[in-house]
Amino acid sequence: MKITVIAPYTFGYIDVLVDKIAEGSNVTVEFIDISTIKFEYTSVLQRGKNFLLKNLLNRNLKREHRMRVLSNRLSQNPEQDVILVVRPDVLDEPVLAFLRTRAKKVISYYYDSINNIPEKQNLLAYFDEVYSFEKADVKKFGLKFITNFIPVDEPDNFANEKGVFHISSYDSRSKIIVDVARQLEKFEYPYNFVVKSGKALDSKYLKVITEYVDCKEVLQLMKRSDVILDVQKEHQEGLSFRVFEALGFDKKLITTNEDVRNYDFYNPENILIVDRENPVVIKSFLRNEYVPVPKSIKDKYRRDAWIQEVLGI
């Protein structure tokens, strides 16, 4: 089976999915990370030309270059059995149409809600199947539902240190994160709250980084905690990767996502749901032991199960 996966930078989550696809027997997979297709201006004049094109004609030489390189790579490959596109909104529509000439089946996984990226609503017709982790989008637009996945297969049991871990971009969620940090300090419970920001922040509760962290590095940081804090984006109900990282590595979870109670792995001993406007951390939740989730349930959310559902392999 010949498979091509096309995606922008996704913090390493699609990379580890491709790694697992490649383990399949009689499978060849190519991953095209379009964020690695670089464009360099040849002159100051070209830079100025691109500025004018973007502002006057809504054109972008960098994006057009990426689309040409992508199309050329696809043209050189034999017909694929499946092309899987993550974040199709980063591709031009003529390229999306071209994909249909290069594969027997073209699938998309909507990596974010349509509320957050509205232009994805207009791209549905380019795909044979569209999957989403957002139940509201599935119902409204007739998509196929699938959750995110546990990103790596590692031993379920390893030594946990006491502490709450969180990592995200600095945005409207950060107020909630700071509210939780203040409560943890009162409990004298350790925490490591990391936010990515392009500017310095004056906060004793947040550790600021300037570069995105790959998911494998995140998992190493998680190992030094026993609780994960998950604060969902606004206008998103689908479960984030934080939920599945906590599930896969036997971590307790504090989350603002109320929909988590509707999943078969939910256990109030392991998962504390807090209000976005007034998050209240319960001290006994931190103190109580984690209740192991049966392997039969966890296996439903591993990469193997995701690949079987979406790609049929």
Order of alpha helices (4+ residues) and beta strands (2+ residues): beta-alpha-beta-alpha-alpha-beta-alpha-beta-beta-alpha-beta-beta-alpha-beta-beta-alpha-beta-alpha-beta-beta-alpha-alpha-alpha
